Amino acid sequence: MTEGKDRAKFVIVKCPDCSSEQITFERATSAITCKICGSTLATPTGGRLKFKGQLVRSVEDAAQS
């Protein structure tokens, strides 16, 4: 692996409407919607997502704890 590069991660996002949590890729190319209520959690920006829901933590961080 290349050291020093900013690697994209899978992240856990909390829905602002129903508080359910969902895992998504932080550099997705399409809008992310809540699987429970359909609310938009994040929108693509050409790089990283712009989160409308609360970014809880990365999946890698959750796996290490």
N, CA and C of each residue as an Amber inpcrd file, in Angstrom:
protein
   195
   0.8240000  -1.1950000   0.0000000   0.0000000   0.0000000   0.0000000
   0.8620000   1.2500000   0.0000000   0.3420000   2.2960000  -0.5100000
   1.0600000   3.5530000  -0.5630000   0.8290000   4.3240000   0.7370000
   1.9300000   4.6850000   1.3740000   1.8030000   5.4510000   2.6110000
   1.6930000   6.9390000   2.2910000   1.0280000   7.6790000   3.1600000
   0.9070000   9.1090000   2.9920000  -0.2770000   9.5410000   2.1430000
  -0.9370000   8.6200000   1.4970000  -2.1090000   8.9700000   0.6830000
  -3.3530000   8.9460000   1.5590000  -4.2570000   9.8530000   1.2770000
  -5.5310000   9.9060000   1.9920000  -6.4540000   8.8640000   1.3790000
  -6.7210000   7.8000000   2.0980000  -7.5450000   6.7200000   1.5810000
  -9.0040000   6.9510000   1.9130000  -9.8680000   6.6240000   0.9720000
 -11.3020000   6.7120000   1.2030000 -11.7140000   5.5880000   2.1500000
 -12.7590000   5.8330000   2.9220000 -13.1990000   4.8740000   3.9340000
 -14.6960000   4.6280000   3.8120000 -15.1100000   3.5470000   4.4230000
 -16.5260000   3.3310000   4.6390000 -16.8630000   4.0090000   5.9560000
 -17.9970000   4.6990000   5.9970000 -18.3820000   5.4460000   7.1870000
 -19.8070000   5.0970000   7.6060000 -20.0970000   5.3510000   8.8620000
 -21.4460000   5.1510000   9.3980000 -22.0870000   6.5250000   9.5300000
 -23.2690000   6.6780000   8.9120000 -23.9900000   7.9490000   8.9120000
 -25.3230000   7.7480000   9.6270000 -25.6670000   8.7000000  10.4990000
 -26.9240000   8.6410000  11.2390000 -27.9510000   9.5540000  10.5770000
 -29.1360000   9.0250000  10.3140000 -30.2010000   9.7850000   9.6680000
 -30.7190000  10.8700000  10.6140000 -30.8460000  12.1180000  10.1260000
 -31.3450000  13.1940000  10.9810000 -32.8470000  13.0820000  11.2720000
 -33.5770000  12.3170000  10.4620000 -35.0240000  12.2050000  10.6430000
 -35.4410000  11.0300000  11.5270000 -34.8620000   9.8390000  11.2800000
 -35.3170000   8.6500000  12.0270000 -34.2420000   8.0470000  12.9240000
 -33.0360000   8.6020000  12.9100000 -31.9100000   8.1900000  13.7550000
 -31.3640000   6.7960000  13.4520000 -31.7390000   6.1980000  12.3310000
 -31.1490000   4.9090000  11.9720000 -29.7410000   5.1600000  11.4350000
 -28.8710000   4.1580000  11.5400000 -27.5020000   4.2850000  11.0720000
 -27.3030000   3.4230000   9.8380000 -26.4990000   3.9250000   8.9130000
 -26.2690000   3.2400000   7.6520000 -24.8000000   3.3630000   7.2710000
 -24.2360000   2.3090000   6.6920000 -22.8500000   2.3230000   6.2310000
 -22.8280000   2.7240000   4.7660000 -21.9050000   3.6310000   4.4120000
 -21.7490000   4.0590000   3.0270000 -20.2780000   4.3600000   2.7490000
 -19.9220000   4.4100000   1.4810000 -18.5720000   4.7730000   1.0580000
 -18.4920000   6.2920000   1.0280000 -17.4430000   6.8760000   1.6090000
 -17.3820000   8.3330000   1.7280000 -17.1420000   9.0530000   0.4030000
 -16.8200000   8.3180000  -0.6590000 -16.6340000   8.9260000  -1.9800000
 -17.6080000   8.3440000  -3.0020000 -18.8170000   8.0960000  -2.5790000
 -19.8450000   7.5630000  -3.4700000 -20.1680000   8.5730000  -4.5670000
 -20.6310000   8.0810000  -5.7050000 -20.9160000   8.9650000  -6.8400000
 -22.4030000   9.2270000  -7.0250000 -23.2190000   8.6980000  -6.1420000
 -24.6600000   8.9630000  -6.2070000 -25.1630000   9.3470000  -4.8240000
 -26.3280000   9.9760000  -4.7770000 -26.9100000  10.4080000  -3.4990000
 -27.1980000   9.1880000  -2.6220000 -27.0070000   9.3360000  -1.3300000
 -27.2620000   8.2640000  -0.3700000 -28.5420000   8.6040000   0.3760000
 -29.4870000   7.6720000   0.3700000 -30.7510000   7.8810000   1.0760000
 -30.9060000   6.8550000   2.1920000 -31.6590000   7.2300000   3.1990000
 -31.9310000   6.3590000   4.3380000 -32.7840000   5.1790000   3.8750000
 -32.4000000   3.9770000   4.2720000 -33.1450000   2.7730000   3.8970000
 -34.4650000   2.6650000   4.6610000 -34.6030000   3.3910000   5.7670000
 -35.8190000   3.3300000   6.5840000 -36.8490000   4.3650000   6.1370000
 -36.4460000   5.6450000   6.0900000 -37.4230000   6.7060000   5.8200000
 -37.2630000   7.3850000   4.4550000 -36.1550000   7.1250000   3.7480000
 -35.9550000   7.7080000   2.4290000 -35.3430000   9.0980000   2.4190000
 -35.0030000   9.6350000   3.5660000 -34.3910000  10.9560000   3.6590000
 -32.9850000  10.9250000   3.0380000 -32.5590000  12.0420000   2.4340000
 -31.2220000  12.1240000   1.8510000 -30.1930000  12.2760000   2.9690000
 -29.2140000  11.3590000   3.0030000 -28.1650000  11.3960000   4.0210000
 -26.9130000  12.1030000   3.5170000 -26.6350000  11.9890000   2.2090000
 -25.4330000  12.5920000   1.6550000 -25.5950000  12.7780000   0.1550000
 -24.9180000  13.7980000  -0.3670000 -24.9460000  14.0630000  -1.8030000
 -23.5150000  14.1070000  -2.3270000 -23.2950000  13.6470000  -3.5680000
 -21.9390000  13.6460000  -4.1290000 -21.4880000  15.0550000  -4.4910000
 -20.1750000  15.2960000  -4.4020000 -19.6230000  16.6140000  -4.7270000
 -18.5140000  16.5330000  -5.7570000 -18.2580000  15.3510000  -6.2960000
 -17.1420000  15.1680000  -7.2070000 -15.9210000  14.6250000  -6.4960000
 -15.9880000  14.5380000  -5.2080000 -14.9210000  13.9770000  -4.3710000
 -15.5940000  13.2420000  -3.2290000 -15.4400000  13.7610000  -2.0620000
 -16.1060000  13.1790000  -0.9040000 -17.5510000  13.6470000  -0.8480000
 -18.3750000  12.8520000  -0.1720000 -19.7880000  13.1990000  -0.0260000
 -19.9730000  14.4070000   0.8840000 -21.0310000  15.1600000   0.6510000
 -21.4480000  16.2140000   1.5690000 -22.5470000  15.5860000   2.4190000
 -22.2800000  15.4310000   3.7100000 -23.2060000  14.7300000   4.6020000
 -24.2780000  15.6560000   5.1340000 -25.5300000  15.2140000   5.0470000
 -26.6490000  15.9250000   5.6640000 -26.9890000  15.2670000   6.9920000
 -26.7360000  13.9710000   7.0660000 -26.8920000  13.2460000   8.3200000
 -25.6190000  13.3960000   9.1390000 -25.6400000  12.9060000  10.3530000
 -24.4830000  12.9930000  11.2380000 -23.4950000  11.8840000  10.9060000
 -22.2390000  12.2510000  10.6540000 -21.1760000  11.2730000  10.4280000
 -20.7900000  10.7120000  11.7920000 -21.0830000   9.4340000  12.0300000
 -20.8590000   8.8400000  13.3460000 -19.4000000   8.4480000  13.5250000
 -18.8680000   7.6310000  12.6190000 -17.4690000   7.1880000  12.6800000
 -17.1640000   6.3930000  11.4210000 -15.8830000   6.0950000  11.2140000
 -15.5170000   5.2430000  10.0920000 -15.6760000   3.7930000  10.5190000
 -15.9090000   2.9260000   9.5660000 -16.0720000   1.5070000   9.8760000
 -14.7850000   0.9290000  10.4110000 -13.6280000   1.3990000   9.9120000
 -12.3340000   0.9260000  10.3880000 -12.1460000   1.2600000  11.8720000
 -12.5740000   2.4580000  12.2800000 -12.4950000   2.8610000  13.6920000
 -13.3790000   1.9700000  14.5540000 -14.5600000   1.6380000  14.0650000
 -15.5010000   0.8110000  14.8100000 -14.9530000  -0.6080000  14.9720000
 -14.2720000  -1.1160000  13.9600000 -13.7350000  -2.4780000  13.9960000
 -12.5650000  -2.5900000  14.9760000 -11.8300000  -1.5050000  15.1870000
 -10.6720000  -1.5340000  16.0730000 -11.0600000  -1.3940000  17.5340000
 -12.2580000  -0.8940000  17.8240000 -12.6360000  -0.6980000  19.2310000
 -13.3720000  -1.8740000  19.7970000
